[in-house]
Amino acid sequence: MSTLKHNAGFTLIELMIVIAIVGILATIAYPSYTEQIKKGRRSDAKSALLNVQMAEEKYRTNNTSYGTLAQIGTPATNYYTIAVSSPTATSYTATAAPTGTQADDKCGTFAINQDGKTTSASIQTSAAKVQECWGK
């Protein structure tokens, strides 16, 4: 009677190859993951600015000028600082400046004015870049 010893399991080489493959996949996937996180945070900033725009128009219907953030209410966002600069009887500009981990975002500061004109103060401020950042 012959007795064959059958070893079950993986060799060290096989495990090292699997670990190397997982490491390579992780280094490829991580930048895409962080970009998607930043993209989601950008949508929060754009939403906050559109809420400011609606609040400004509502405030303007009852008053003679556009209001400050204190007068219209401050929208909440964790990764952007919302501001309204120089509200007058005919104009305002609302901005969302990135803060914290969002500060190095490629789209930079978002802005919208009383006419609904959108801008993005990033390194590349071309119309195509603004459209890409605002998702239009």
ZABA-105383 format. One record per residue (C-alpha): x, y, z; residue in three letters; chain; residue number from 1. Coordinates in nm, 3 decimals, padded with zeros to 5 digits, always signed. Example, Ala and Ser with C-alpha at 12.3 -4.5 7.8 and 13.67 -1.06 7.14 Angstrom:
<recs>
+01.230,-00.450,+00.780,ala,A,1
+01.367,-00.106,+00.714,ser,A,2
</recs>
This chain:
<recs>
+00.000,+00.000,+00.000,met,A,1
+00.145,+00.334,-00.098,ser,A,2
+00.078,+00.629,+00.118,thr,A,3
+00.074,+00.965,-00.054,leu,A,4
+00.092,+01.269,+00.162,lys,A,5
-00.123,+01.543,+00.010,his,A,6
-00.046,+01.891,+00.140,asn,A,7
-00.333,+02.136,+00.133,ala,A,8
-00.277,+02.510,+00.137,gly,A,9
-00.078,+02.781,-00.034,phe,A,10
+00.294,+02.828,-00.061,thr,A,11
+00.465,+03.142,+00.057,leu,A,12
+00.540,+03.240,-00.303,ile,A,13
+00.173,+03.217,-00.399,glu,A,14
+00.073,+03.435,-00.105,leu,A,15
+00.340,+03.694,-00.189,met,A,16
+00.217,+03.710,-00.550,ile,A,17
-00.142,+03.766,-00.434,val,A,18
-00.029,+04.040,-00.192,ile,A,19
+00.169,+04.210,-00.470,ala,A,20
-00.132,+04.203,-00.705,ile,A,21
-00.363,+04.344,-00.437,val,A,22
-00.107,+04.620,-00.367,gly,A,23
-00.087,+04.715,-00.734,ile,A,24
-00.465,+04.725,-00.767,leu,A,25
-00.493,+04.940,-00.455,ala,A,26
-00.240,+05.195,-00.584,thr,A,27
-00.437,+05.221,-00.908,ile,A,28
-00.780,+05.244,-00.744,ala,A,29
-00.703,+05.486,-00.457,tyr,A,30
-00.665,+05.805,-00.670,pro,A,31
-00.995,+05.732,-00.844,ser,A,32
-01.162,+05.681,-00.508,tyr,A,33
-01.033,+06.010,-00.366,thr,A,34
-01.139,+06.197,-00.681,glu,A,35
-01.492,+06.059,-00.647,gln,A,36
-01.501,+06.171,-00.283,ile,A,37
-01.399,+06.524,-00.385,lys,A,38
-01.654,+06.523,-00.665,lys,A,39
-01.928,+06.439,-00.415,gly,A,40
-01.816,+06.720,-00.188,arg,A,41
-01.820,+06.960,-00.485,arg,A,42
-02.186,+06.875,-00.540,ser,A,43
-02.254,+06.975,-00.177,asp,A,44
-02.092,+07.314,-00.244,ala,A,45
-02.290,+07.368,-00.563,lys,A,46
-02.610,+07.275,-00.386,ser,A,47
-02.534,+07.519,-00.105,ala,A,48
-02.471,+07.798,-00.356,leu,A,49
-02.798,+07.728,-00.535,leu,A,50
-02.974,+07.740,-00.197,asn,A,51
-02.809,+08.077,-00.131,val,A,52
-02.929,+08.196,-00.471,gln,A,53
-03.288,+08.097,-00.393,met,A,54
-03.268,+08.253,-00.045,ala,A,55
-03.130,+08.577,-00.194,glu,A,56
-03.417,+08.601,-00.441,glu,A,57
-03.669,+08.532,-00.166,lys,A,58
-03.507,+08.795,+00.055,tyr,A,59
-03.498,+09.046,-00.234,arg,A,60
-03.874,+09.014,-00.296,thr,A,61
-03.940,+09.139,+00.058,asn,A,62
-03.658,+09.396,+00.085,asn,A,63
-03.495,+09.667,-00.123,thr,A,64
-03.165,+09.483,-00.163,ser,A,65
-03.006,+09.141,-00.152,tyr,A,66
-02.904,+09.017,+00.193,gly,A,67
-02.596,+08.900,+00.375,thr,A,68
-02.557,+08.541,+00.493,leu,A,69
-02.673,+08.647,+00.838,ala,A,70
-02.993,+08.786,+00.689,gln,A,71
-03.074,+08.497,+00.456,ile,A,72
-02.937,+08.208,+00.664,gly,A,73
-02.617,+08.015,+00.624,thr,A,74
-02.627,+07.682,+00.439,pro,A,75
-02.430,+07.405,+00.610,ala,A,76
-02.136,+07.240,+00.437,thr,A,77
-01.837,+07.074,+00.600,asn,A,78
-01.577,+07.115,+00.329,tyr,A,79
-01.654,+07.461,+00.187,tyr,A,80
-01.687,+07.808,+00.337,thr,A,81
-01.990,+07.987,+00.195,ile,A,82
-01.983,+08.366,+00.166,ala,A,83
-02.186,+08.644,+00.003,val,A,84
-01.980,+08.943,-00.106,ser,A,85
-02.112,+09.296,-00.133,ser,A,86
-02.487,+09.246,-00.163,pro,A,87
-02.649,+09.556,-00.313,thr,A,88
-02.992,+09.643,-00.447,ala,A,89
-02.904,+09.490,-00.784,thr,A,90
-02.624,+09.238,-00.735,ser,A,91
-02.443,+08.988,-00.518,tyr,A,92
-02.186,+08.714,-00.559,thr,A,93
-02.201,+08.398,-00.350,ala,A,94
-01.884,+08.191,-00.320,thr,A,95
-01.792,+07.849,-00.187,ala,A,96
-01.422,+07.826,-00.098,ala,A,97
-01.279,+07.479,-00.030,pro,A,98
-01.135,+07.412,+00.316,thr,A,99
-00.959,+07.128,+00.494,gly,A,100
-00.902,+06.816,+00.289,thr,A,101
-01.096,+06.970,+00.000,gln,A,102
-00.856,+07.268,-00.025,ala,A,103
-00.645,+07.106,-00.298,asp,A,104
-00.945,+07.031,-00.520,asp,A,105
-00.889,+07.098,-00.890,lys,A,106
-01.203,+07.312,-00.925,cys,A,107
-01.110,+07.559,-00.650,gly,A,108
-01.365,+07.820,-00.541,thr,A,109
-01.714,+07.812,-00.687,phe,A,110
-01.914,+08.131,-00.737,ala,A,111
-02.259,+08.231,-00.859,ile,A,112
-02.410,+08.576,-00.905,asn,A,113
-02.761,+08.723,-00.918,gln,A,114
-02.795,+08.637,-01.288,asp,A,115
-02.708,+08.271,-01.229,gly,A,116
-02.366,+08.308,-01.393,lys,A,117
-02.138,+08.041,-01.253,thr,A,118
-01.761,+08.053,-01.226,thr,A,119
-01.484,+07.838,-01.084,ser,A,120
-01.163,+08.002,-00.965,ala,A,121
-00.918,+07.723,-01.034,ser,A,122
-00.582,+07.704,-01.205,ile,A,123
-00.760,+07.660,-01.538,gln,A,124
-01.047,+07.909,-01.562,thr,A,125
-01.150,+07.838,-01.921,ser,A,126
-01.519,+07.809,-02.003,ala,A,127
-01.476,+07.435,-02.060,ala,A,128
-01.317,+07.394,-01.716,lys,A,129
-01.600,+07.588,-01.550,val,A,130
-01.854,+07.369,-01.730,gln,A,131
-01.669,+07.057,-01.620,glu,A,132
-01.655,+07.168,-01.256,cys,A,133
-02.019,+07.282,-01.247,trp,A,134
-02.131,+06.970,-01.433,gly,A,135
-02.305,+07.154,-01.715,lys,A,136
</recs>
